[in-house]
Amino acid sequence: MHKQGIKAWKHSLVFILLILCIGGLAVRHYLLVRKDGQMLGELARRQQQMTIIDPGRPGGIFIASGRSCTPIAISRQAPLCFVDPSLAPADQLDEICRKLGGILGKEAHELRGAITRRPNSRFVVLAKQISGEQAKAVKALNLQCVGVVHEWRREYPANELCATVVGFPPAPGVANTGAGIELTYKDLLAAKDGMMLSLTDAIRRPVEPLDDRRVLPEDGSNIVLYIDAPVQEALEKALAAAVEKHQAQWANGIVVDPKTGAIVAMASAPSFNPADYSSATPANRTNRAITVPYEPGSVAKPIFAAAAVEAGIVTYETKIFCENGTYVMPRAGRVSDHGEAHGWLTVRDGIVFSSNICMAKIGQMTGNERLYEIATSFGLGRKSGIDLPGEDAGIVRDLHKWNTYSTPRVPFGQEVSTTSLQLVMAFSALVNGGELLQPRVVNRVLDSQQRVVWQSERTVVRRVISEGVSAQTRSVLADVVERGTGKMARMNRWTSFGKTGTAQVPGPRGYEPGAYTGSFIGGSPVGEPRVVCLISVFKPKRAGYYGSTVAAPYVKDVLEQAMVYYNVPPDRPEGQERRR
């Protein structure tokens, strides 16, 4: 009986202890749910889920090549290494950073700093654009807190082709960086990243995406330029040849469709590769065709002559006495024709043989106020509004700063500074029927589904001369090539027109001795101009410096290749092909 009582008492004690344990567990469960449930639930969720960035694809930049488009800036996927700091064990962090540093080529302390600065983040980038071998090595570490995903990397498959127009993208978070189309259209080209949540296994490998929590990426828009690849290649080849042969500091050029204002080629030499832009000098990254103004010299003569004809001040057959080569003016100094002793010349021949004295006298007939109006109406000293960054307005001084020295000199291209873009657009207005057009580089913008969302349109800024005077001016400029200073630009199969220019380079104390900018601007064919091309060569040191020598032959090469590319029928009269 006594033994049975003891046994019953033991059973009761065990039962009471069991009840107390269950009660304690219940209380603990209550406290966990009440006080720490949210924290523990969040911890469980973070251990079971992974946030994966789904990067959108940046838009591309394309140029024309026949009936198709050629990519000159595109994005391809490249591996990226990241870490999830919330899963990185603190006592193993140094060892993790040491291993990753050896693979990624970075210092361990640098990686540790990146991780510890953002302890609450789930996605800290350690290295971008790593190689395939590096990606495999990172994965082989089999670390729960480290992963590899892919991002889009910018590539330039055409290398230096069209580099100063395309430019390069701005550096993230760095002000005043980027250039060209990449900068102007950065917002359109940019993609919006998506995000995906995924369930993970014990070692943090994604196993099942949570589609209801996914945000899809948005790809960037694509930009299609008016640039024609074969014409661009011809222009770049010509500029490089001119710089090399004449040991020039630089050269730039533009080819434009004078009827529409579309820029079909634009380049500078020396240039750079956008894929490695940081190793290039700032000068070589500069689009000199729109950012570097210079005195145009004699290429400006047709602008002022045509405007004087339009105003009825002269005609192209008006005869002007050119003082046998030297013209001394009261309170205006001396103007010469650089060794040429011209007597009476028509205005036409004054342009054909590039007489400074002829243009000086036209300036005196015209007067400063009207000369100023001519310069500004043709777009000199004003930004054109081209869709590229960094355009310079050039220099046309305010009228009250002009004096009696300005009157004879502005008409032959002194005392004003223009960019190549301003010159080529003004010249296009001379030969396209008299309309100054806004230049355009971008043809259209396409969304990620290749649908046109924006299309460029021809824009007339103003009419500067009549169609009749424009036709007369083309005839005069054709004579420049046939029998004047532009003979080096004469083609065998097509008619052409143009004007030479040789300008002194201004310095801090007047013009620099022996420093010139040699230019030629011309187009083809004479009847219906398809293209106009300008090439300017800055400070040539060898084999001449006149525009007729350092620029005209290269413009001819570009025009010939453009005529072939655009399938322009030869229009030179039969029997003149071989005559020089």
DRENMAR-966294 format. One line per field, with one value per residue (C-alpha): residue number from 1; residue in one letter; x, y, z. Coordinates in pm, whole numbers, plus 50000, padded with zeros to 5 digits. Layout:
<sites>
num	(NUM,...) .
residuo	(a,...) .
c1	(X,...) .
c2	(Y,...) .
c3	(Z,...) .
</sites>
This chain:
<sites>
num	(1,2,3,4,5,6,7,8,9,10,11,12,13,14,15,16,17,18,19,20,21,22,23,24,25,26,27,28,29,30,31,32,33,34,35,36,37,38,39,40,41,42,43,44,45,46,47,48,49,50,51,52,53,54,55,56,57,58,59,60,61,62,63,64,65,66,67,68,69,70,71,72,73,74,75,76,77,78,79,80,81,82,83,84,85,86,87,88,89,90,91,92,93,94,95,96,97,98,99,100,101,102,103,104,105,106,107,108,109,110,111,112,113,114,115,116,117,118,119,120,121,122,123,124,125,126,127,128,129,130,131,132,133,134,135,136,137,138,139,140,141,142,143,144,145,146,147,148,149,150,151,152,153,154,155,156,157,158,159,160,161,162,163,164,165,166,167,168,169,170,171,172,173,174,175,176,177,178,179,180,181,182,183,184,185,186,187,188,189,190,191,192,193,194,195,196,197,198,199,200,201,202,203,204,205,206,207,208,209,210,211,212,213,214,215,216,217,218,219,220,221,222,223,224,225,226,227,228,229,230,231,232,233,234,235,236,237,238,239,240,241,242,243,244,245,246,247,248,249,250,251,252,253,254,255,256,257,258,259,260,261,262,263,264,265,266,267,268,269,270,271,272,273,274,275,276,277,278,279,280,281,282,283,284,285,286,287,288,289,290,291,292,293,294,295,296,297,298,299,300,301,302,303,304,305,306,307,308,309,310,311,312,313,314,315,316,317,318,319,320,321,322,323,324,325,326,327,328,329,330,331,332,333,334,335,336,337,338,339,340,341,342,343,344,345,346,347,348,349,350,351,352,353,354,355,356,357,358,359,360,361,362,363,364,365,366,367,368,369,370,371,372,373,374,375,376,377,378,379,380,381,382,383,384,385,386,387,388,389,390,391,392,393,394,395,396,397,398,399,400,401,402,403,404,405,406,407,408,409,410,411,412,413,414,415,416,417,418,419,420,421,422,423,424,425,426,427,428,429,430,431,432,433,434,435,436,437,438,439,440,441,442,443,444,445,446,447,448,449,450,451,452,453,454,455,456,457,458,459,460,461,462,463,464,465,466,467,468,469,470,471,472,473,474,475,476,477,478,479,480,481,482,483,484,485,486,487,488,489,490,491,492,493,494,495,496,497,498,499,500,501,502,503,504,505,506,507,508,509,510,511,512,513,514,515,516,517,518,519,520,521,522,523,524,525,526,527,528,529,530,531,532,533,534,535,536,537,538,539,540,541,542,543,544,545,546,547,548,549,550,551,552,553,554,555,556,557,558,559,560,561,562,563,564,565,566,567,568,569,570,571,572,573,574,575,576,577,578,579,580) .
residuo	(m,h,k,q,g,i,k,a,w,k,h,s,l,v,f,i,l,l,i,l,c,i,g,g,l,a,v,r,h,y,l,l,v,r,k,d,g,q,m,l,g,e,l,a,r,r,q,q,q,m,t,i,i,d,p,g,r,p,g,g,i,f,i,a,s,g,r,s,c,t,p,i,a,i,s,r,q,a,p,l,c,f,v,d,p,s,l,a,p,a,d,q,l,d,e,i,c,r,k,l,g,g,i,l,g,k,e,a,h,e,l,r,g,a,i,t,r,r,p,n,s,r,f,v,v,l,a,k,q,i,s,g,e,q,a,k,a,v,k,a,l,n,l,q,c,v,g,v,v,h,e,w,r,r,e,y,p,a,n,e,l,c,a,t,v,v,g,f,p,p,a,p,g,v,a,n,t,g,a,g,i,e,l,t,y,k,d,l,l,a,a,k,d,g,m,m,l,s,l,t,d,a,i,r,r,p,v,e,p,l,d,d,r,r,v,l,p,e,d,g,s,n,i,v,l,y,i,d,a,p,v,q,e,a,l,e,k,a,l,a,a,a,v,e,k,h,q,a,q,w,a,n,g,i,v,v,d,p,k,t,g,a,i,v,a,m,a,s,a,p,s,f,n,p,a,d,y,s,s,a,t,p,a,n,r,t,n,r,a,i,t,v,p,y,e,p,g,s,v,a,k,p,i,f,a,a,a,a,v,e,a,g,i,v,t,y,e,t,k,i,f,c,e,n,g,t,y,v,m,p,r,a,g,r,v,s,d,h,g,e,a,h,g,w,l,t,v,r,d,g,i,v,f,s,s,n,i,c,m,a,k,i,g,q,m,t,g,n,e,r,l,y,e,i,a,t,s,f,g,l,g,r,k,s,g,i,d,l,p,g,e,d,a,g,i,v,r,d,l,h,k,w,n,t,y,s,t,p,r,v,p,f,g,q,e,v,s,t,t,s,l,q,l,v,m,a,f,s,a,l,v,n,g,g,e,l,l,q,p,r,v,v,n,r,v,l,d,s,q,q,r,v,v,w,q,s,e,r,t,v,v,r,r,v,i,s,e,g,v,s,a,q,t,r,s,v,l,a,d,v,v,e,r,g,t,g,k,m,a,r,m,n,r,w,t,s,f,g,k,t,g,t,a,q,v,p,g,p,r,g,y,e,p,g,a,y,t,g,s,f,i,g,g,s,p,v,g,e,p,r,v,v,c,l,i,s,v,f,k,p,k,r,a,g,y,y,g,s,t,v,a,a,p,y,v,k,d,v,l,e,q,a,m,v,y,y,n,v,p,p,d,r,p,e,g,q,e,r,r,r) .
c1	(50000,50280,50461,50150,50119,50475,50424,50105,50284,50566,50313,50142,50474,50564,50221,50251,50596,50463,50177,50422,50641,50347,50235,50584,50597,50258,50370,50690,50492,50261,50549,50722,50410,50321,50661,50900,50670,50711,51089,51117,50874,51079,51394,51235,51110,51454,51613,51365,51344,51593,51553,51694,51745,51624,51808,51640,51834,51956,51858,52098,52222,52212,52327,52213,52388,52199,51849,51948,52082,52423,52460,52726,52629,52460,52439,52528,52488,52791,52830,52806,52910,52698,52667,52369,52511,52223,52341,52713,52835,53024,53290,53357,53341,53717,53775,53493,53639,53985,53862,53650,53931,54162,53907,53787,54127,54026,54158,53981,53938,53774,53515,53459,53391,53136,52953,52959,52843,52508,52434,52057,52075,52001,52203,52546,52745,53107,53226,53071,53153,53355,53480,53315,53606,53567,53193,53260,53517,53274,53001,53249,53296,52941,52884,52528,52565,52738,52586,52635,52375,52403,52382,52399,52741,52782,52972,53072,53104,53213,53501,53599,53337,53117,53276,53244,52876,52787,52996,52981,52731,52755,52920,52660,52643,52918,52824,52940,53029,52917,52915,52732,52408,52475,52446,52172,51939,52049,51695,51547,51829,51813,51628,51429,51536,51286,51282,51199,51147,51238,51218,51563,51707,51932,52235,52047,52004,51687,51438,51100,51017,50727,50559,50302,50585,50770,50827,50912,51205,51151,51406,51541,51447,51659,51797,51840,52064,52073,52442,52516,52792,52970,52973,53088,53370,53474,53479,53680,53930,53968,54023,54282,54468,54465,54597,54872,54987,54986,55088,54789,54686,54336,54071,53695,53425,53051,52839,52479,52177,52116,51749,51655,51922,52000,52361,52480,52840,53025,53374,53692,54050,54226,53937,53889,53723,53411,53472,53794,53709,53887,54226,54166,54262,53979,54072,54027,53692,53569,53326,53520,53265,53019,53231,53539,53478,53737,53761,53616,53818,53718,53457,53235,53262,52972,52739,52793,52811,52481,52311,52436,52296,51966,51952,52015,52343,52530,52472,52712,52806,52878,53240,53458,53810,54042,54322,54581,54624,54652,54374,54451,54147,54121,54062,54034,54390,54519,54368,54559,54493,54804,55023,54746,54721,54356,54222,53854,53662,53297,53152,53133,53506,53575,53434,53591,53940,53876,53957,53963,53954,53639,53464,53601,53440,53112,53129,53170,52869,52666,52751,52795,52431,52333,52648,52553,52201,52342,52575,52310,52034,52257,52302,52653,52710,52399,52349,52174,51980,52134,52048,52403,52555,52820,52739,52926,52752,53063,53133,52957,53018,52737,52688,52801,53146,53194,53404,53543,53794,53509,53329,53578,53696,53384,53281,53597,53566,53761,53638,53381,53423,53201,53176,53193,52827,52725,52926,52787,52427,52476,52633,52346,52105,52298,52248,51917,51691,51759,51629,51832,51743,51786,52048,51936,52134,51858,51621,51377,51327,51199,51060,51170,50917,51074,50772,50841,50758,50919,51017,51235,51092,51247,51249,51300,51455,51408,51447,51773,51781,51541,51543,51667,51970,52037,52051,52286,52506,52538,52652,52918,53037,53054,53290,53512,53567,53592,53828,53903,54066,53871,54002,54138,53778,53674,53531,53540,53183,52979,52955,53039,53058,53243,53460,53810,53911,54243,54213,54478,54450,54393,54620,54642,54839,54689,54723,54972,55259,55240,54919,54621,54295,54256,53900,53693,53317,53151,52870,52738,52572,52524,52168,52013,52265,52249,52515,52730,53063,53294,53644,53858,54223,54370,54734,54878,55259,55362,55280,55088,54824,54579,54230,54272,54557,54484,54104,53967,54114,53968,53623,53640,53709,53411,53179,53273,53201,52876,52761,52824,52654,52343,52328,52340,52356,52675,52589,52915,52868,53019,53368,53456,53539,53910,53955,54146) .
c2	(50000,50229,50146,50217,50563,50649,50540,50747,51048,51015,50996,51308,51491,51401,51510,51840,51902,51822,52065,52332,52278,52302,52614,52763,52689,52847,53157,53169,53130,53407,53636,53558,53626,53933,54094,53945,53790,54065,54064,53686,53669,53928,53729,53411,53593,53740,53399,53241,53520,53699,54031,54009,54324,54277,54549,54705,54733,55086,55208,55197,55457,55375,55533,55465,55225,55191,55074,54931,55072,55014,55014,55244,55232,54926,54743,54379,54186,54144,53970,54170,54049,54150,54070,54053,54209,54080,53724,53786,53636,53905,53663,53543,53879,53936,53592,53642,53977,53828,53552,53788,54043,53782,53697,54049,54217,54446,54511,54322,54636,54813,54536,54522,54896,54867,54595,54752,55093,54938,54668,54679,54649,54325,54413,54577,54580,54477,54474,54543,54400,54110,53841,53504,53337,53570,53496,53121,53163,53368,53107,52831,52987,52870,53157,53213,53591,53641,53616,53697,53862,54028,54396,54584,54703,54982,54887,55076,54821,55083,55198,55556,55597,55897,55922,56297,56285,55975,56083,55881,55848,56060,55889,55796,56059,56274,56620,56767,56437,56274,56403,56388,56204,55989,56305,56493,56195,56027,56022,55860,55606,55515,55201,55148,54845,54586,54377,54014,53832,53465,53186,53044,52722,52678,52821,53116,52985,53109,52823,52980,53336,53513,53649,53852,54059,54121,54463,54434,54638,54906,54916,55247,55410,55373,55677,55670,55941,56096,56004,55782,55535,55538,55920,55939,55695,55898,56221,56072,55921,56258,56449,56201,56223,56603,56620,56368,56515,56877,56815,57014,57057,56936,56927,56901,56855,56834,56695,56816,56766,57132,57072,56926,57035,56671,56619,56307,56323,56514,56446,56579,56458,56347,56160,55894,55562,55606,55264,55404,55773,55826,55765,56031,56395,56645,56807,56481,56418,56759,56792,57080,57119,57278,57392,57563,57892,58044,58329,58190,58396,58388,58112,58389,58603,58440,58508,58884,58903,58718,58935,59249,59116,59038,59393,59542,59702,59518,59242,58960,59145,59478,59579,59689,59831,59624,59876,59650,59454,59716,59930,60197,60351,60658,60551,60187,60076,59868,59568,59357,59070,58885,58932,58933,59258,59263,59564,59570,59259,59173,59071,58720,58718,58883,58564,58330,58471,58554,58926,59084,59431,59354,59239,59535,59775,59582,59621,59996,60010,59804,59970,59830,59813,59604,59389,59311,59217,58991,58809,58746,58660,58381,58246,58371,58452,58257,57902,57690,57478,57151,56852,56812,56952,57221,57426,57758,58067,58206,58579,58858,59164,59400,59663,59953,59788,59795,60074,60187,59900,59649,59772,59643,59339,59158,59079,58874,58686,58885,59029,58748,58393,58105,57735,57490,57413,57777,57802,57487,57585,57940,57803,57555,57848,58008,57705,57544,57820,58069,57908,57890,57556,57421,57143,56799,56497,56275,56128,55943,55787,55430,55266,54922,54765,54954,55180,55540,55771,56085,56189,56486,56740,56994,57336,57663,57932,58211,58297,58484,58525,58461,58147,58353,58489,58139,58000,58280,58213,57843,57947,58177,57907,57658,57899,57897,57525,57541,57836,57990,57908,57583,57384,57115,57024,56963,56615,56418,56288,56540,56917,57088,57428,57575,57839,57838,58015,58087,58274,58400,58274,58550,58556,58767,59035,59027,58752,58473,58473,58177,58037,57975,57788,57650,57567,57462,57436,57286,57073,56872,56862,57224,57189,57016,57003,56670,56743,57027,56948,57169,57076,57311,57239,57425,57536,57319,57317,57126,57119,57446,57621,57764,57617,57530,57296,57162,57126,57135,56799,56625,56777,56647,56294,56310,56450,56179,55902,56070,56093,55721,55628,55836,55709,56060,56041,56197,56539,56670,56733,56466,56555,56748,56445,56448,56820,56999) .
c3	(50000,50094,49768,49566,49730,49648,49288,49257,49404,49143,48863,48995,49016,48659,48546,48731,48582,48236,48286,48405,48096,47864,48043,48020,47649,47605,47791,47587,47265,47374,47455,47126,46926,47127,47158,46899,46640,46384,46416,46393,46103,45919,45989,45853,45546,45477,45509,45269,45008,44785,44605,44253,44046,43688,43493,43191,42869,42783,42438,42144,41896,41525,41199,40845,40612,40288,40371,40707,41033,41186,41567,41702,42070,42220,42550,42618,42941,43167,43509,43830,44178,44477,44845,45081,45403,45617,45547,45589,45921,46112,46233,45876,45699,45684,45534,45282,45174,45141,44910,44702,44679,44529,44262,44184,44202,44488,44836,45115,45327,45032,44999,45374,45381,45102,45293,45639,45511,45412,45672,45615,45236,45059,44747,44759,44435,44482,44119,43779,43438,43574,43339,43289,43470,43769,43779,43789,44065,44276,44237,44325,44670,44743,44985,45103,45110,44773,44428,44060,43836,43496,43404,43076,42959,42700,42385,42071,41789,41534,41759,41664,41391,41470,41815,41872,41773,41978,42277,42597,42884,43197,43494,43759,44029,43873,43750,43418,43258,42935,42580,42249,42187,42494,42706,42521,42515,42839,42980,42668,42643,43011,43121,43439,43638,43746,44065,44137,44468,44475,44731,44809,44938,45240,45063,44912,44561,44388,44350,44277,44168,44337,44026,44218,44367,44040,43882,43513,43374,43111,42829,42704,42373,42060,41878,41499,41353,41007,40989,40686,40766,40424,40411,40774,40700,40395,40596,40883,40640,40465,40790,40914,40583,40589,40946,40871,40541,40653,41016,41132,41493,41408,41139,41142,40884,40825,40543,40529,40306,40213,40132,40470,40720,40803,40916,40732,40857,41127,41256,41414,41389,41600,41758,42028,42106,42322,42479,42627,42649,42981,42819,42550,42593,42645,42313,42121,42290,42175,41886,41729,41450,41694,41990,41844,41659,41425,41177,40853,40609,40244,40276,40417,40101,39912,40207,40200,39822,39777,40039,39863,39536,39710,39848,39503,39607,39331,39078,39005,38685,38857,38792,39082,39055,39272,39293,39130,39451,39729,39873,40132,40301,40525,40886,40773,40703,40415,40241,39988,39751,39871,39566,39305,39106,38997,38812,38722,38830,38821,39155,39008,38937,39271,39429,39173,39232,39599,39593,39937,39784,39585,39904,40101,39857,39867,40245,40211,39977,40222,40554,40901,41000,40700,40726,41084,40975,40702,40941,41204,40956,40815,41169,41241,41606,41706,41829,41568,41817,41700,41918,42052,42372,42396,42086,42074,41942,41775,41782,41597,41810,41898,41628,41849,41870,41492,41338,41005,41013,41042,40729,40469,40666,40784,40422,40366,40695,40951,41283,41317,41445,41344,41402,41115,41176,41133,40811,40653,40736,40603,40285,40248,40258,39970,39744,39853,39729,40006,40328,40647,40807,41157,41154,41272,41384,41524,41267,41493,41834,41870,42182,42298,42060,41766,41728,41620,41910,41766,41414,41324,41081,40846,41015,40829,41048,40794,40428,40368,39988,39702,39489,39194,39379,39515,39161,39053,39354,39266,38919,39068,39307,39021,38846,39157,39099,38721,38677,39017,39348,39395,39098,39329,39413,39054,38993,38669,38663,38859,38859,39184,39344,39641,39799,39943,40261,40430,40759,40996,41354,41612,41916,42231,42044,41700,41444,41514,41264,41025,41179,40950,40918,40567,40463,40168,40152,39850,39720,39430,39185,39077,38946,39250,39535,39716,39978,40104,40269,40474,40588,40798,40881,41177,41181,40902,40911,40600,40227,40224,40428,40173,40178,39810,39908,40257,40233,39876,39760,40064,40014,39657,39786,40022,39756,39506,39755,39859,39497,39451,39777,39702,39342,39198,38816,38671,38530,38390,38017,37794,37676,37994,38208,38139,38082,38357) .
</sites>
